[in-house]
Structure formats: C-alpha cells, structure tokens
Amino acid sequence: MAHRFISATVVTELTQGIIQTPPSINHAQTYFDQSLVILRQIFKVQKQKMQSQLQTQNDYILEHINELRQDVDKHFQEVEAKMKEQFQHVDKHFQDMDKHFQEIETKMNAGFKRVEVILENKRQARDEANNLTPYNQQKQEALRIIHKLAVFYKMIIYSDEQSKSERTEIDIQENVDVYMKVLLDKWGMD
C-alpha cells in the first residue's frame, strides 16, 4: 500500500495555528525553529496515522490468517474423516475378499481330495487288472458273467414285451431252452 503524506489542508491548518500564535520572546525562537516545530508536529501526526493504519492492517491480516488456519484445520478434519471412512470401506472389502478366497481354497482342497481319491481308485483298478491272481480272475469272470446276464435280461424283458404286443408269446416257464435259443438267434448272440 502506498503511504500518503498528510493532506495539504492539514498542513495549512497546522501552519496557520502556529503562525497565529506569535513566537514567544522568552524562548527566542526564530522562524526556522518554528518551521521545525511545525514539521515535527506534521510528522508526529503522520506517524500516528501510519501506525494506526499499520495496526489496522496487521489486525486484519492476523484475523484473516486465523480464519484461513481454521478453514484449513476444518478441511483437514473433513479429509481425515473421509479417508478414515474410505480405509474402513477398503478394510471391509479386503476382509470380504479374504473370506471369499478362504471359501474358494476350501472348495479347491475338497476337489483336489476327490481327484486324488479318483486317481487312487484308478491306480488300484489298473493294478488289479494287471496283477490278476486266481481270486481276482474269478472275480473278474464273475463280473463279466453278471454283465452279460444283465444285457441278456434286458433283451428278454424287451422281447417278452414285444412278443406280447405281437401276440407271439412264448411261455418262458414251460420251455426255457427253446425261448433262449429263439432269443439268441433273434439277437445274433452265441
């Protein structure tokens, strides 16, 4: 801010007041001394005004700085609250993800165990097929017979139902050998 000197009217009033007062003879003041007194008073008044303006500006600046400081503190508190909320949200999200990954890990472990059991069963079956002992041979032969009988039984049921619908029923209980021979011929089995 540019500092202005006291206005010309103030200087004029001060000088008129001093001029109207005749110089004291006792003090032996000259006109030059009187001018110095006037200038001193002008500078004194100017100094007081400048100090008053400076104090007013300092008070305004300090008040403005305090308001800014309070605004900054308030803003930091708001930012801190938002960051805390965001961190809590992120924390919860990570906890949910961790829980989800634990569930996936549990399911994967169960799946791996099932696969291991299947692979172990497959290995055991391969070992049994490769190492046929007399007991295992009998067991395998019995399984093949059961399988053939199951296939044959399906054919008998189908043929019996078909013969009923075609009115060419053969009584299985009276002549089983004939019936089986007819079925074997019909289905091309030996």
C-alpha positions as CSV (number, residue, x, y, z in Angstrom):
1,M,0.0,0.0,0.0
2,A,1.4,3.4,-0.9
3,H,1.8,5.7,2.0
4,R,0.5,9.2,1.6
5,F,1.7,12.2,3.4
6,I,-0.7,14.3,5.4
7,S,-3.0,16.3,3.1
8,A,-2.2,19.9,2.2
9,T,-5.2,21.2,4.2
10,V,-4.0,19.7,7.4
11,V,-0.5,21.2,6.8
12,T,-2.1,24.5,6.1
13,E,-4.2,24.4,9.3
14,L,-1.3,23.5,11.4
15,T,0.9,26.2,10.0
16,Q,-1.9,28.8,10.4
17,G,-2.4,27.8,14.0
18,I,1.3,28.2,14.7
19,I,1.5,31.5,12.7
20,Q,-1.3,33.0,14.6
21,T,0.5,32.2,17.8
22,P,3.2,34.8,18.0
23,P,6.6,33.4,18.8
24,S,7.5,33.6,22.4
25,I,10.1,36.2,23.2
26,N,11.3,34.4,26.2
27,H,12.4,31.3,24.3
28,A,14.0,33.2,21.5
29,Q,12.6,31.0,18.8
30,T,13.2,32.0,15.3
31,Y,11.1,31.5,12.2
32,F,13.2,28.5,11.3
33,D,12.7,26.9,14.7
34,Q,9.0,27.5,14.3
35,S,9.1,25.7,10.9
36,L,10.9,22.7,12.6
37,V,8.2,22.5,15.2
38,I,5.5,22.5,12.5
39,L,7.3,19.8,10.6
40,R,7.8,17.8,13.8
41,Q,4.1,18.0,14.6
42,I,3.2,17.1,11.0
43,F,5.5,14.0,11.1
44,K,4.1,13.1,14.6
45,V,0.5,13.2,13.2
46,Q,1.6,11.3,10.1
47,K,3.4,8.8,12.2
48,Q,0.3,8.2,14.4
49,K,-1.9,7.8,11.3
50,M,0.5,5.4,9.7
51,Q,0.9,3.4,13.0
52,S,-2.9,3.3,13.3
53,Q,-3.3,2.1,9.6
54,L,-0.5,-0.4,10.1
55,Q,-2.1,-1.7,13.3
56,T,-5.5,-2.0,11.5
57,Q,-3.9,-3.8,8.6
58,N,-2.0,-6.1,11.0
59,D,-5.2,-6.9,12.8
60,Y,-7.0,-7.6,9.5
61,I,-4.1,-9.8,8.3
62,L,-4.0,-11.7,11.6
63,E,-7.7,-12.1,11.6
64,H,-7.6,-13.3,8.0
65,I,-4.7,-15.7,8.8
66,N,-6.6,-17.1,11.8
67,E,-9.7,-17.6,9.6
68,L,-7.6,-19.4,7.0
69,R,-6.0,-21.5,9.6
70,Q,-9.4,-22.5,11.0
71,D,-10.6,-23.2,7.5
72,V,-7.5,-25.4,6.8
73,D,-8.0,-27.2,10.1
74,K,-11.6,-27.8,9.3
75,H,-10.8,-29.0,5.8
76,F,-8.1,-31.4,7.1
77,Q,-10.6,-32.8,9.6
78,E,-13.1,-33.4,6.8
79,V,-10.4,-35.0,4.6
80,E,-9.3,-37.1,7.6
81,A,-12.8,-38.3,8.2
82,K,-13.3,-39.2,4.5
83,M,-10.0,-41.0,4.4
84,K,-10.9,-42.9,7.6
85,E,-14.2,-43.9,6.0
86,Q,-12.5,-45.0,2.8
87,F,-9.9,-47.0,4.7
88,Q,-12.7,-48.7,6.7
89,H,-14.5,-49.5,3.4
90,V,-11.3,-50.9,1.9
91,D,-10.6,-52.9,5.0
92,K,-14.1,-54.4,4.9
93,H,-13.7,-55.1,1.2
94,F,-10.3,-56.9,1.8
95,Q,-11.9,-58.9,4.7
96,D,-14.8,-60.0,2.3
97,M,-12.2,-60.9,-0.3
98,D,-10.2,-62.9,2.2
99,K,-13.3,-64.7,3.3
100,H,-14.2,-65.5,-0.3
101,F,-10.7,-66.7,-1.1
102,Q,-10.8,-69.0,2.0
103,E,-14.1,-70.4,0.7
104,I,-12.5,-71.0,-2.7
105,E,-9.5,-72.6,-1.1
106,T,-11.7,-74.9,0.9
107,K,-13.6,-75.9,-2.2
108,M,-10.4,-76.4,-4.2
109,N,-8.9,-78.6,-1.4
110,A,-12.1,-80.7,-1.3
111,G,-11.9,-81.0,-5.1
112,F,-8.2,-82.0,-5.0
113,K,-9.0,-84.6,-2.4
114,R,-11.8,-86.0,-4.6
115,V,-9.4,-86.1,-7.6
116,E,-6.8,-87.8,-5.5
117,V,-9.3,-90.5,-4.4
118,I,-10.4,-91.0,-8.1
119,L,-6.8,-91.3,-9.2
120,E,-6.0,-93.7,-6.4
121,N,-9.1,-95.8,-7.3
122,K,-8.0,-95.8,-11.0
123,R,-4.5,-96.8,-10.0
124,Q,-5.8,-99.6,-7.8
125,A,-8.1,-100.8,-10.6
126,R,-5.2,-100.8,-13.1
127,D,-3.1,-102.7,-10.6
128,E,-5.8,-105.3,-10.1
129,A,-6.3,-105.7,-13.8
130,N,-2.6,-106.1,-14.4
131,N,-2.0,-108.4,-11.5
132,L,-4.7,-111.0,-11.8
133,T,-4.5,-113.5,-9.1
134,P,-6.7,-116.6,-9.2
135,Y,-9.1,-114.9,-6.9
136,N,-9.1,-111.7,-8.9
137,Q,-9.6,-113.7,-12.1
138,Q,-12.6,-115.4,-10.7
139,K,-13.9,-112.1,-9.5
140,Q,-13.4,-110.5,-13.0
141,E,-15.0,-113.5,-14.7
142,A,-18.0,-113.3,-12.3
143,L,-18.3,-109.6,-13.1
144,R,-18.3,-110.3,-16.9
145,I,-20.9,-113.0,-16.5
146,I,-23.1,-110.7,-14.4
147,H,-22.7,-108.0,-17.1
148,K,-23.7,-110.5,-19.9
149,L,-26.7,-111.6,-17.9
150,A,-27.8,-108.1,-17.3
151,V,-27.6,-107.4,-21.0
152,F,-29.4,-110.6,-21.8
153,Y,-32.0,-109.9,-19.1
154,K,-32.7,-106.5,-20.8
155,M,-33.2,-108.3,-24.1
156,I,-35.5,-110.9,-22.5
157,I,-37.7,-108.2,-21.0
158,Y,-37.8,-106.3,-24.2
159,S,-38.5,-109.4,-26.3
160,D,-41.2,-110.6,-23.9
161,E,-42.9,-107.3,-24.1
162,Q,-42.6,-107.3,-27.8
163,S,-44.0,-110.8,-28.2
164,K,-47.0,-109.8,-26.0
165,S,-47.7,-106.9,-28.3
166,E,-47.2,-109.1,-31.4
167,R,-49.2,-112.0,-30.0
168,T,-46.3,-114.4,-30.4
169,E,-45.9,-115.1,-26.7
170,I,-43.7,-118.0,-25.7
171,D,-44.1,-119.3,-22.2
172,I,-40.7,-119.0,-20.6
173,Q,-41.5,-121.2,-17.7
174,E,-42.5,-124.2,-19.9
175,N,-39.7,-124.3,-22.4
176,V,-36.8,-122.0,-21.3
177,D,-34.3,-123.6,-23.6
178,V,-36.4,-123.0,-26.7
179,Y,-37.1,-119.4,-25.6
180,M,-33.4,-118.7,-25.0
181,K,-32.5,-120.3,-28.3
182,V,-35.0,-118.1,-30.1
183,L,-33.8,-115.0,-28.4
184,L,-30.1,-115.9,-29.1
185,D,-30.9,-116.4,-32.8
186,K,-33.0,-113.3,-32.9
187,W,-30.3,-111.1,-31.4
188,G,-27.4,-112.8,-33.1
189,M,-25.7,-114.0,-29.9
190,D,-23.8,-117.2,-29.5
